[in-house]
Amino acid sequence: MSALRPRLLLSAAALSLAACAPPHGAEVRTAPPASAAASATAEPHQPLVAVLDHPFGAAPNTLRLLRTDGVEVAELPVDPDAEAIAAAGSRLLVAGSGRITTVEPDGTTGALPTLPGDAGADLVRGLVANPAGTAWLWSSVAQSDGGAHSRLYLGGPSVPSALLLERTEAGSALQPVAWTAGGAVVSDEPLGIGGYVLFRRTFGPTSLLDLASHALQPLTDTGCAFSDLAADGTVACVSDGREGPHGDAPVTLHLLRTGRAPVAVALPAAVQQAGLALFRPSGGVVTLATSPALGEGQEQVETDLVDVATGSRHAFGPAGIMPQAWLPDGRLLAVRLPGVAGGDAGTYVVSDDGTAALISPASTVVGVLR
């Protein structure tokens, strides 16, 4: 999941907002208090949620592994030199300073082989893994007077790193975006983007990476910000969001699939930003977060469920939550940031009926360990 990017954005993962408005919307329950890390153990095959006490990049910071009922299994400090972090199957990967460190479900850490390149000059941008944790991608970027030199690598457990692609450009670099149900997605991402960004995960064109041939199949251009790719090849992207390149048209969710008519969901004029369109693995539905983008201290967010076939949508869950991932059992993992209207900040698990349980006061989700 990559709100976890090393570049500095005033994004949903980086906002520090003022006091919350009174709760409203769907029922919110509080999970049992988390126990001390040493006093709980993960049950076999139970997914764990990895959260950070502060947005990634803050120092000091603490990583916590939680069961979906809010019980804490492990906690450990985050290396201040970390440049990227991602879930990879049943473990976490933390990259930086020329190395990748693994974090196991019990909080123990290990070291993988040293990353190729210059640890002092190369920055890891993007780190994504397939759901099974058997392979992962990252890019290594070094900047010079000649531009940004980026290299895209593939690695895995006990597997030597393999260079897939490299290029030198002025102002942009290759970056893995997500390893989706439809495959690995890579962006040609501009460097140094800033501004008030709530949901957008890419600013450059995206492509589907063929791991065998290393070819890139175009998915979206800069006019439609990529959100997700479903197992059947359907692309979710958002156009005309006011945080990036846009025209005068309404902010619109697009669902695109070869051989079928596209679905366009035009949003009301009050919506200025939208995104976090995540396909439910069982099919038929995609999430969508929307906001008038009122600014720090007064932000409002609504999460909808959108029917993939018809484009019809309805509000889902309590006000202010932002979808982060679908859990294996079909529930939705979401966060509410500090100061966003609707209730307490933190990480929530939202059931099918829209009721939500607060499992942690931390509101930066790294990913789900499966």
KAWODA-V324122 format. One record per residue. N is the residue number from 0. RES is the residue in one small letter. PSI is psi in radians with two decimals (none if undefined). NEAR is the number of other ideal C-beta (glycine too) atoms within 10 Angstrom. Layout:
N,RES,PSI,NEAR ; N,RES,PSI,NEAR
//
This chain:
0,m,2.25,20 ; 1,s,1.06,22 ; 2,a,0.00,22 ; 3,l,1.19,22 ; 4,r,2.52,23 ; 5,p,-0.27,19 ; 6,r,2.78,16 ; 7,l,1.94,11 ; 8,l,2.57,20 ; 9,l,1.29,16 ; 10,s,-3.11,22 ; 11,a,-0.61,27 ; 12,a,-0.19,25 ; 13,a,-0.09,18 ; 14,l,2.45,21 ; 15,s,1.77,13 ; 16,l,2.92,16 ; 17,a,-2.92,11 ; 18,a,2.66,8 ; 19,c,2.67,17 ; 20,a,2.88,15 ; 21,p,2.55,8 ; 22,p,2.58,16 ; 23,h,3.00,12 ; 24,g,-2.56,19 ; 25,a,2.75,18 ; 26,e,2.47,13 ; 27,v,2.22,22 ; 28,r,2.73,12 ; 29,t,2.24,13 ; 30,a,2.81,19 ; 31,p,2.59,11 ; 32,p,2.43,8 ; 33,a,2.41,20 ; 34,s,2.98,12 ; 35,a,2.62,8 ; 36,a,-0.69,15 ; 37,a,-0.22,12 ; 38,s,0.02,10 ; 39,a,2.59,17 ; 40,t,2.59,12 ; 41,a,2.39,19 ; 42,e,2.61,10 ; 43,p,2.36,5 ; 44,h,0.12,8 ; 45,q,2.25,15 ; 46,p,2.62,19 ; 47,l,2.54,23 ; 48,v,2.21,26 ; 49,a,2.17,24 ; 50,v,2.78,25 ; 51,l,2.51,21 ; 52,d,-0.54,18 ; 53,h,2.84,17 ; 54,p,2.55,19 ; 55,f,2.34,21 ; 56,g,-0.38,19 ; 57,a,2.57,15 ; 58,a,2.28,11 ; 59,p,2.86,9 ; 60,n,2.72,17 ; 61,t,2.32,14 ; 62,l,2.31,24 ; 63,r,2.42,22 ; 64,l,2.16,25 ; 65,l,2.53,25 ; 66,r,2.88,20 ; 67,t,-0.12,20 ; 68,d,0.10,12 ; 69,g,-0.08,20 ; 70,v,2.23,20 ; 71,e,2.29,22 ; 72,v,-0.64,24 ; 73,a,2.71,21 ; 74,e,2.60,17 ; 75,l,2.68,16 ; 76,p,2.63,11 ; 77,v,2.31,22 ; 78,d,2.17,18 ; 79,p,-0.26,12 ; 80,d,0.04,13 ; 81,a,2.40,21 ; 82,e,-0.31,24 ; 83,a,2.65,24 ; 84,i,2.49,26 ; 85,a,2.69,27 ; 86,a,2.45,27 ; 87,a,1.55,26 ; 88,g,-2.07,17 ; 89,s,0.19,15 ; 90,r,3.00,19 ; 91,l,2.67,26 ; 92,l,2.34,24 ; 93,v,2.09,23 ; 94,a,2.51,26 ; 95,g,2.69,21 ; 96,s,0.64,16 ; 97,g,0.29,18 ; 98,r,2.83,16 ; 99,i,2.26,23 ; 100,t,2.42,17 ; 101,t,2.56,16 ; 102,v,2.09,24 ; 103,e,2.90,15 ; 104,p,-0.44,18 ; 105,d,0.09,13 ; 106,g,-0.11,17 ; 107,t,2.63,11 ; 108,t,2.75,13 ; 109,g,2.90,10 ; 110,a,2.31,9 ; 111,l,2.93,18 ; 112,p,2.61,12 ; 113,t,2.46,12 ; 114,l,2.57,20 ; 115,p,2.75,16 ; 116,g,-2.93,19 ; 117,d,1.93,10 ; 118,a,-0.50,15 ; 119,g,-0.49,8 ; 120,a,-0.46,13 ; 121,d,2.31,21 ; 122,l,2.28,19 ; 123,v,2.07,26 ; 124,r,1.99,26 ; 125,g,2.32,28 ; 126,l,1.98,28 ; 127,v,2.63,26 ; 128,a,2.70,24 ; 129,n,2.76,17 ; 130,p,-0.50,15 ; 131,a,-0.24,11 ; 132,g,0.36,20 ; 133,t,-0.15,12 ; 134,a,2.63,18 ; 135,w,2.76,26 ; 136,l,2.57,26 ; 137,w,2.83,25 ; 138,s,2.56,25 ; 139,s,2.18,28 ; 140,v,2.24,23 ; 141,a,2.32,17 ; 142,q,2.49,16 ; 143,s,-3.08,9 ; 144,d,-0.40,4 ; 145,g,-0.09,9 ; 146,g,-2.86,16 ; 147,a,2.13,21 ; 148,h,1.99,19 ; 149,s,2.49,26 ; 150,r,2.30,20 ; 151,l,2.18,25 ; 152,y,2.66,20 ; 153,l,2.33,20 ; 154,g,-3.11,21 ; 155,g,3.10,16 ; 156,p,2.08,13 ; 157,s,0.40,7 ; 158,v,2.26,13 ; 159,p,2.53,9 ; 160,s,2.45,20 ; 161,a,2.24,13 ; 162,l,2.13,13 ; 163,l,-0.81,20 ; 164,l,2.67,16 ; 165,e,2.63,13 ; 166,r,2.79,14 ; 167,t,2.19,13 ; 168,e,2.80,15 ; 169,a,1.94,8 ; 170,g,0.03,11 ; 171,s,2.87,21 ; 172,a,2.67,27 ; 173,l,2.44,28 ; 174,q,2.18,31 ; 175,p,2.40,26 ; 176,v,-0.85,26 ; 177,a,2.66,25 ; 178,w,1.67,22 ; 179,t,3.08,22 ; 180,a,-0.44,17 ; 181,g,-0.02,18 ; 182,g,-3.07,17 ; 183,a,2.25,24 ; 184,v,2.32,26 ; 185,v,2.49,26 ; 186,s,2.59,27 ; 187,d,1.54,19 ; 188,e,2.29,27 ; 189,p,2.63,17 ; 190,l,2.57,19 ; 191,g,0.39,8 ; 192,i,2.38,19 ; 193,g,-3.01,10 ; 194,g,-3.03,12 ; 195,y,1.71,17 ; 196,v,2.02,24 ; 197,l,-0.83,26 ; 198,f,-0.39,25 ; 199,r,2.32,23 ; 200,r,-0.27,25 ; 201,t,2.64,28 ; 202,f,-0.17,22 ; 203,g,3.04,22 ; 204,p,2.58,19 ; 205,t,2.74,29 ; 206,s,2.68,20 ; 207,l,2.23,18 ; 208,l,2.19,24 ; 209,d,1.95,13 ; 210,l,-0.45,14 ; 211,a,-0.85,6 ; 212,s,-0.25,8 ; 213,h,0.23,13 ; 214,a,2.66,11 ; 215,l,2.12,19 ; 216,q,2.05,10 ; 217,p,2.41,9 ; 218,l,-0.98,23 ; 219,t,2.69,24 ; 220,d,-3.03,14 ; 221,t,-0.29,15 ; 222,g,-0.19,14 ; 223,c,1.89,23 ; 224,a,2.11,30 ; 225,f,2.43,27 ; 226,s,-0.86,31 ; 227,d,2.83,22 ; 228,l,2.10,26 ; 229,a,2.90,20 ; 230,a,-0.51,12 ; 231,d,0.12,12 ; 232,g,0.04,16 ; 233,t,2.27,21 ; 234,v,2.35,25 ; 235,a,2.18,29 ; 236,c,2.83,23 ; 237,v,2.24,30 ; 238,s,2.73,22 ; 239,d,0.39,21 ; 240,g,2.43,25 ; 241,r,0.07,14 ; 242,e,-0.04,24 ; 243,g,-2.85,18 ; 244,p,2.22,13 ; 245,h,2.88,15 ; 246,g,-2.56,8 ; 247,d,-0.01,5 ; 248,a,2.81,10 ; 249,p,2.67,16 ; 250,v,2.27,25 ; 251,t,2.31,17 ; 252,l,2.26,25 ; 253,h,2.33,21 ; 254,l,1.96,24 ; 255,l,2.29,18 ; 256,r,2.33,14 ; 257,t,2.31,7 ; 258,g,-0.05,5 ; 259,r,2.68,12 ; 260,a,2.36,8 ; 261,p,2.68,11 ; 262,v,2.20,20 ; 263,a,2.19,14 ; 264,v,1.66,23 ; 265,a,2.33,15 ; 266,l,2.76,20 ; 267,p,2.74,9 ; 268,a,-0.47,9 ; 269,a,-0.38,12 ; 270,v,2.15,20 ; 271,q,-0.43,19 ; 272,q,2.55,24 ; 273,a,2.74,30 ; 274,g,-2.72,30 ; 275,l,0.74,27 ; 276,a,1.78,26 ; 277,l,2.14,24 ; 278,f,2.30,26 ; 279,r,2.26,15 ; 280,p,-0.56,13 ; 281,s,-0.15,8 ; 282,g,2.87,14 ; 283,g,-0.33,11 ; 284,v,2.54,17 ; 285,v,2.46,27 ; 286,t,2.87,28 ; 287,l,2.15,25 ; 288,a,2.36,24 ; 289,t,2.71,27 ; 290,s,2.59,23 ; 291,p,-0.08,17 ; 292,a,1.04,21 ; 293,l,-0.27,12 ; 294,g,2.99,11 ; 295,e,2.39,15 ; 296,g,-0.17,13 ; 297,q,0.39,13 ; 298,e,2.52,24 ; 299,q,2.38,16 ; 300,v,2.43,25 ; 301,e,2.38,21 ; 302,t,2.27,23 ; 303,d,2.76,22 ; 304,l,2.28,19 ; 305,v,2.26,23 ; 306,d,2.12,15 ; 307,v,-0.57,19 ; 308,a,-0.68,12 ; 309,t,-0.37,9 ; 310,g,-0.01,16 ; 311,s,2.56,12 ; 312,r,2.69,19 ; 313,h,2.62,9 ; 314,a,2.53,14 ; 315,f,2.27,24 ; 316,g,3.09,28 ; 317,p,2.78,24 ; 318,a,2.54,21 ; 319,g,-0.15,28 ; 320,i,2.64,29 ; 321,m,2.16,26 ; 322,p,2.50,25 ; 323,q,-0.68,28 ; 324,a,2.72,19 ; 325,w,2.31,19 ; 326,l,2.77,17 ; 327,p,-0.50,14 ; 328,d,0.10,11 ; 329,g,-0.09,11 ; 330,r,2.83,17 ; 331,l,2.31,24 ; 332,l,2.26,24 ; 333,a,2.88,27 ; 334,v,2.70,24 ; 335,r,2.22,27 ; 336,l,2.73,25 ; 337,p,2.26,18 ; 338,g,-0.19,18 ; 339,v,2.33,28 ; 340,a,2.51,20 ; 341,g,-0.37,23 ; 342,g,-2.77,21 ; 343,d,2.51,16 ; 344,a,2.64,19 ; 345,g,-2.96,22 ; 346,t,2.35,26 ; 347,y,2.63,29 ; 348,v,2.13,23 ; 349,v,2.17,23 ; 350,s,3.02,16 ; 351,d,-0.56,10 ; 352,d,0.08,10 ; 353,g,-0.12,17 ; 354,t,2.57,15 ; 355,a,2.49,25 ; 356,a,2.22,19 ; 357,l,2.09,19 ; 358,i,-0.21,25 ; 359,s,2.51,22 ; 360,p,-0.22,13 ; 361,a,2.48,21 ; 362,s,0.42,26 ; 363,t,1.91,25 ; 364,v,2.26,24 ; 365,v,-0.81,27 ; 366,g,-3.03,23 ; 367,v,2.21,19 ; 368,l,2.20,22 ; 369,r,none,16
//
